[in-house]
Amino acid sequence: MDFFSSVPLLVFGILAAAAGGWFGAAIGGNFSFGIAGVAVMVSWGILAATGDTVGFDYIAFGPFTGPHVGFAGGVAAAAYAYKRGYIDSGRDVVLPLASLGKPDVLLVGAGFGAGGFLVQQGIAQIPWFGSNTDAVALTVVLSALVARLLVGGGMVHSERKENGWAPSEKWRWLEWQEKPSQYLSIAFFVGILAAAVSIVLGHAFEGAAANAHTFTFGISAICIIFLSLGANMPVTHHMTIIGGLAAAKFMPILAGEGFSWTGEWGSGEWTAALIAVLIGAVFAMISATIAELGARWVHNRGDTHIDPPAFAIWPSTTLVLGIVAFL
């Protein structure tokens, strides 16, 4: 949907995003993100049945449950609630903030939801960069940086200035995937998983390749619900979306001239698919590394949540698409 095509449509989008941000704050940022994963699955059903991408454009990655709206609204509202002394941690993106009974907290979510929508739409209009990055993920990061600044005390907590980048019991993201041996092994296998799904979906029916990388992203997002309920799930959406994207983008290059996603494939195409899957795994590992760097550089060093996966997704997307454009 081109929200800049008319003023009424733009206002429609802003109003919808304000409601999306309010809802994300009300149920908690992580739960909002999990619902975005459900919306991705629903969007695949819509695409398969009708060939229309409205589910992706408006629902899953738009003003309804788009992470730059709902999740970002929840993150900002948690930062505000922490500043006002309503909650103990500004990094708590699990708590449904409606439970506080504070309308002002949810209004902050609404404001950041509307702002996130406008920023994402603006980024998407930037020549070359807008179409060669993940504007949703970049907006999530920018929104979180603004939210941290609103808390006061600077971007880096005074305790962290002394302790540097090393994780500690109090200042860490995910204890079970912070070592290279942990996050690289996770990324390798979920990267293969995501890349293979992207290839198969792209081959299965017309028009699927463009969004094939979102399928396993949706599953990863749904897993965040279980993480929020106390299960130490691996966080993988920054790995699956990049692994799937890399495989889908490199596949036509590897297959060569005359390649058709939905045509008859022989051993040549499946050999290309095998290589594309391995390339997807490599890029998933790159994204996992960037996420942990982001966790140590910004998330772990402050009082609010700055999302490491989003921190990794937008540059990894630009890296994949930039290389493909060069080739």
N, C-alpha and C positions, 0 to 999 in steps of 0.2 A: 504493500500500500504506500503510495506517495503522499504522505501527509502534508507536504508543502505544495501540493497541486491546487489547494484552495484554502482560504482563511477558515471557513466553517469546519473543514476536515481537520485542519491543524488544531483548532480549539477543541474539537471532538476528541482528538488524540490526547491533548493535554489534560482534559477533564477525566478521560478514562485512565490515564497514567496516574493522576492524583489519587483516584480510587484504588488503583493497583498498589501504589505505595502505602496507602493507608492500610490496605488488607495485609500486605507483607509485614508491616509493623505489628498489626494486631495478632497475627498468628505466629510471628517470629521469622526472622530472615531465613533460617535453615529450612523450616517447614515450607515457606514460600518457594524456596528453590526446589524442594522435593516435588511440590505441585507443578512447578515448571517442567520437571521431568515427566510427570504424568501427561501434561499438555503436549509434550513432544510426541508421546506415544499416540495420543488422540489425533494429533496432526498427521501422523503417518497413516492412520485409518482414513482420514479425510482425503489425503493425497492418493491413496490406493483406490478409493472409491470414485473420486471425481477428477483427479488430476490437478486439483487446485491447491495452491500453497498458502491459502489464507490462514490455515491453522498455524503454520510457522510464522507468518508475517505479522499476524495480529495477536494470536493467543500466546504461543510458546515463547516467542522472542519479541513480542510487541508490548503494548501498554497494559495487557491483562496480567500475564505472569512473567514477562521478560525479567531476567535477573537484574538488569539495570533499573528496573522499576520496583518490583516487589522485594527482592533480596536487598538491593541497595537502600530502599526505604526502611527495611528492618534494621540494617546496619546503622544507618544514621539515627534512627529513633532510639536505638540502644545506647549510642554515644551520648545523645541528649539526655536520656534517662539517667545515665551515669553522672553526667555533669550536674543534674539537679538533685542527685542523691537518692534517686528512687530505686536504683539497683546497685549491687556491689561491684560489678565489672562491666566496663564498656565493651568488652570483647564477647559478651554473652549474646550470641546471635541465635540461640535456641529458644530462650524464654518468649512465650507469646505475650507481647507487651500489653495486650488488652487486659491481662490479668492485673495490671497495676491500677486500673480504674482512673487513668490520667489522660483525658482527651488531648492535652497539649502534646503528649508523646506521640500519639497517633497522627496528629496534624503535621508533626515534623516528618513522619514517614510519607504523608501525602505530598508535602512540599518537595521532598527529595525524589519521590516517584515522578512528579511532573518535571522536575529539573533534569532527572536522568533521561527521560524521554526526549527532551529538547536537545540535550548534549549528544545523545546517540544519533539523533536525526541529523544534527549539525556535522558530526564527524563523518557520517556516511556521505555527505555532500562534498568533502574535500577531494579534489582531483587526485587520481591514482590511489592515494593512501586510503581514502574512504572505502574503496571497493577491494582493497588488498590488505585489510586488517579485520579484526573482530571488534566492531564498534561497540557491541554490547559489553564485552569483557573490559575494554578500555574505559568505558563509562563507569563500570562498577568500581574500578580502581580510582578514577578521578573523584567519584562521589565519596568514596571512603576516605580519601585524603582530605577533602573538604570537611567531612564529618569529624575527623581527628583534630583538625585545626580549631573547630568549634569548641572542643573540650577544653582547650587551653593547655599550657605547659609545654608547647612545642611538639614536634613530630616524634622525638625520642624521649622516653622516660629517663629521669635522672639516674635511676638504678642501672639502666641498660648502658648508659654512657660509660660506666665503670667496667661492666662485664663484657662488653664487646658483642660479637656475633654469636657466640656459643649458646645453644639452648640450655635452659636450666629448668628446674622443677616448676617454677612459677612462670617463666617466660619461654614458652615453646608453642609450636603449632600441633603436630601429631607425633607423639613419642615413638609410635610403631612404624613410621616411615620418614624418619629424619636423617638416617644414615644412607650414604650412597648405595650400599649393598641392599638396603631395603627398598628405597624408592626406584632404583634402576631395575631391579628384578620385577617389581610390580609393574612398572611401565613397559618393560619388554613384553610381558605376557598379555597385559590388557591392550597394548598397542597392536599386537598380532590379532587379538580378538576383534578389536574395532576395525582394523584395516580389512580383515577378511569379510566382516559383515558389510562394510561399505562396498567392496568389490561385488559381492553376491547381490546386494540390493540394486546396485547400479545396473547389473546385468539382467535383473529379473523383470523390470518393467520400465517403460519409457518415462523419462523425466525424474527418475529416482536418484540419479548420480549426483545432482546438484545439492541434495540435502542428505545424502547417504551417511555422512559423518555425524549427523545429529542423532541417529538411532541409539547407538551405544552411549552417547552423551546423556540421552534421556534416562537410560538404565542407571548410569552412574549417579545422575541427579536424584533419582528415586532412592538410591542407597543412602543418601544423606539423611533421609527420614530415619532410617534405622540407626545411623550414627547419632542423631539427635536424641534417640530414645535410649541410648546407652551402650549400644554395640560398637566395639572398636573396629568399625568397617574401614577399609582403605578408601581414601578419597581419590578418585580416578578420573573425574570428568575432564580435567585439563589434559589428561593422557589420551582418553578415548576420542575426544573431539579432534585432537591434532593427529593422532594415528590414523583415524578414519579419513580426515581431510587429505593428508599426504598421500595415502593410497589412491584415493579417488582422483587426485590431480595428476599424479605421476603415471597412472595406468594408461591414459591415451598416448602419452609420450613414449612409454616403453613399448606399447603395442605397435606403434608406427602408423604410417599413412594408411588410410582406408579403415581405420578402427571404428567400430560401431559398438556402443555399449550393449545394445539389445540384439545385435546380430549373432550369427552362428560363430561360436568360438572353437578354435582348434588348439593343438598343443602349443602353438606360438603365443596365442593370447593367454593361455593358462600359465605359461612360463613367465610372461610379463606380469600376470597377476601375482605369482609367487614372489617376484622381485618387489612388486609394489607393496605387498604385505610386509616384507622385511624393512623396506624404507619407512613404512608407517610405524613400525616398532622403534626404529632409530629416532624418528621425530617425537614419538611419545616419550622417549627417554630424555630428549633435549628439553621438552616441556616440563617434565618432572623435575629436572635439575633447576630450571629457572624458577619453578614454584618454591622449591626449598630455599633457594637464594632469596627470593622475595619474602619468604617467611622470616628468615634471619635478618634481613636488611630492614624491613619495615613492619611487618605484622608483630613479630616477637618483641619489638623494641618500644611499643607504645601501649596506651591504655584502651585502645579501640581496635576493632577488627578491620584489617586491610587484607582482602582476600588473596592468598597466595595462588590459587588456581587461576583466577582472573588475571593476576599479575603475569602469569605465564602464557595464557591463551592468546592475548592480543599480539605480543611480539613473535610467538611461535607461528601464528597464522600468517603474519607478514613475512616471516622467513620462508615458509612453504610457498606462498603465492608469489613472492619475489623471485625465488629460484625458478619456479615454473615459468614465470613471465620471461625471465632471462633465457631460458632454454627454448 
